[in-house]
């Protein structure tokens, strides 16, 4: 499979593969490991040639490296909660070095998703908020927005949080933040 961003499209919020014309389950034939050379712009790899004359897991490794090149390096570590970054860095680095196969990569990604989806990445913070917060229902804060990183919105600060406690922590970590709005929007989880 030619694993590149242009081969995917979002349909009703779900990622779909659009081009399967070059998908194959057959491994490349070889007579030695020199025939199992994978060349990429920034890195090259040589995989073993099996006794049956096939490059061992070359399709899997090519797809993993392309996932690393085109997706993981751009999507995984950015805007992730600080406590998840070491796990995501490990995934990015391991796929970039082809240290893991697809099963281990999937298991690691599912672990991060589980931690994120269930709020288990949150640090056990027992600090009392520095400011007093008051709940105001169905209200927007006009003219009080500011830019922050990593925001989902270019003109303001729109972040994903797990809980009210995390929102307070994020707000208190930004000097410009004086209030925040909680919505029922969800992110990729």
DRENMIMI-505840 format. One line per 8 residues: number of its first residue (from 1); for each residue x, y, z of C-alpha. Coordinates in nm, 3 decimals. Layout:
N
NUM	X/Y/Z | ... .
END
This chain:
189
1	0.000/0.000/0.000 | 0.129/0.345/-0.089 | 0.065/0.490/0.257 | 0.038/0.868/0.205 | -0.200/1.140/0.325 | -0.364/1.177/-0.015 | -0.480/0.815/0.012 | -0.716/0.897/0.299 .
9	-1.037/1.092/0.330 | -1.275/1.172/0.617 | -1.630/1.045/0.568 | -1.874/1.147/0.841 | -1.581/1.192/1.078 | -1.432/0.849/1.002 | -1.098/0.801/0.825 | -1.123/0.588/0.508 .
17	-0.859/0.455/0.267 | -0.933/0.573/-0.088 | -0.664/0.405/-0.299 | -0.598/0.033/-0.278 | -0.475/-0.026/-0.633 | -0.118/-0.098/-0.523 | -0.203/-0.294/-0.207 | -0.044/-0.635/-0.193 .
25	0.006/-0.903/0.069 | 0.291/-1.061/-0.129 | 0.635/-0.987/0.011 | 0.906/-0.879/-0.231 | 1.106/-1.172/-0.378 | 1.476/-1.178/-0.292 | 1.792/-1.383/-0.322 | 1.979/-1.192/-0.048 .
33	1.914/-0.910/0.199 | 2.055/-0.665/-0.060 | 1.727/-0.718/-0.247 | 1.534/-0.607/0.064 | 1.662/-0.251/0.065 | 1.405/0.020/0.145 | 1.503/0.373/0.046 | 1.336/0.680/0.193 .
41	1.438/1.048/0.165 | 1.588/1.069/0.516 | 1.667/0.708/0.597 | 1.733/0.367/0.442 | 1.673/0.017/0.580 | 1.776/-0.333/0.481 | 1.553/-0.617/0.591 | 1.643/-0.987/0.596 .
49	1.570/-1.222/0.307 | 1.392/-1.535/0.427 | 1.491/-1.889/0.336 | 1.182/-1.894/0.111 | 1.323/-1.606/-0.095 | 1.097/-1.327/0.037 | 1.185/-1.001/0.213 | 1.071/-1.046/0.572 .
57	0.776/-0.816/0.659 | 0.881/-0.553/0.403 | 0.521/-0.438/0.336 | 0.452/-0.397/0.707 | 0.778/-0.209/0.767 | 0.728/0.018/0.465 | 0.377/0.107/0.580 | 0.495/0.169/0.937 .
65	0.776/0.395/0.822 | 0.539/0.588/0.596 | 0.294/0.620/0.887 | 0.585/0.763/1.085 | 0.686/1.003/0.804 | 0.344/1.130/0.705 | 0.131/1.098/1.019 | 0.300/1.016/1.348 .
73	0.563/1.291/1.344 | 0.299/1.553/1.265 | 0.000/1.436/1.468 | 0.108/1.239/1.772 | 0.338/1.454/1.985 | 0.181/1.793/1.914 | -0.089/1.918/2.147 | -0.070/1.602/2.357 .
81	-0.089/1.638/2.733 | 0.257/1.666/2.888 | 0.230/1.337/3.074 | 0.155/1.147/2.751 | 0.441/1.296/2.550 | 0.706/1.043/2.662 | 0.480/0.757/2.551 | 0.407/0.927/2.219 .
89	0.775/1.008/2.168 | 0.853/0.640/2.220 | 0.594/0.545/1.956 | 0.729/0.803/1.711 | 1.092/0.702/1.768 | 1.023/0.328/1.756 | 0.833/0.352/1.428 | 1.098/0.585/1.286 .
97	1.365/0.325/1.365 | 1.141/0.032/1.263 | 1.195/-0.126/1.605 | 0.835/-0.244/1.635 | 0.594/-0.427/1.410 | 0.235/-0.328/1.354 | 0.104/-0.529/1.651 | 0.333/-0.361/1.905 .
105	0.267/-0.018/1.750 | -0.108/-0.078/1.771 | -0.081/-0.196/2.133 | 0.116/0.117/2.229 | -0.129/0.348/2.049 | -0.425/0.174/2.215 | -0.259/0.216/2.555 | -0.219/0.592/2.500 .
113	-0.579/0.615/2.380 | -0.699/0.430/2.692 | -0.502/0.662/2.920 | -0.632/0.971/2.740 | -0.993/0.861/2.702 | -1.022/0.774/3.071 | -0.831/1.070/3.211 | -0.563/0.839/3.352 .
121	-0.290/1.068/3.217 | -0.386/1.341/3.461 | -0.135/1.401/3.735 | -0.264/1.352/4.086 | -0.294/1.721/4.160 | -0.439/1.818/4.495 | -0.358/2.189/4.465 | -0.635/2.432/4.539 .
129	-0.714/2.661/4.243 | -0.545/3.002/4.266 | -0.859/3.184/4.149 | -1.225/3.153/4.228 | -1.435/3.011/3.945 | -1.808/3.056/3.906 | -2.028/2.842/3.682 | -2.237/3.046/3.438 .
137	-2.466/2.839/3.215 | -2.508/2.911/2.840 | -2.257/3.195/2.830 | -1.977/3.291/2.595 | -1.693/3.523/2.688 | -1.693/3.780/2.408 | -1.370/3.969/2.342 | -1.174/3.782/2.606 .
145	-1.009/3.524/2.381 | -0.633/3.499/2.335 | -0.401/3.285/2.126 | -0.239/2.985/2.286 | -0.045/2.683/2.173 | -0.144/2.417/2.088 | -0.488/2.549/2.003 | -0.740/2.388/1.769 .
153	-0.833/2.742/1.661 | -0.594/2.994/1.501 | -0.764/3.308/1.630 | -0.814/3.200/1.988 | -0.740/2.943/2.254 | -0.941/2.624/2.201 | -0.803/2.321/2.383 | -0.927/1.974/2.465 .
161	-0.944/1.878/2.832 | -1.073/1.575/3.016 | -1.237/1.744/3.311 | -1.318/2.069/3.484 | -1.014/2.015/3.708 | -0.788/1.991/3.403 | -0.947/2.303/3.250 | -0.872/2.497/3.569 .
169	-0.512/2.373/3.561 | -0.470/2.477/3.198 | -0.625/2.818/3.258 | -0.401/2.880/3.557 | -0.095/2.783/3.354 | -0.172/3.057/3.096 | -0.108/3.409/3.225 | -0.369/3.557/2.984 .
177	-0.650/3.322/3.090 | -0.917/3.480/3.310 | -1.204/3.243/3.230 | -1.290/2.941/3.018 | -1.592/2.785/2.852 | -1.664/2.414/2.873 | -1.853/2.262/2.578 | -1.979/1.916/2.495 .
185	-1.751/1.892/2.191 | -1.530/1.585/2.181 | -1.195/1.530/2.017 | -1.072/1.220/1.831 | -1.139/0.996/2.129 .
END
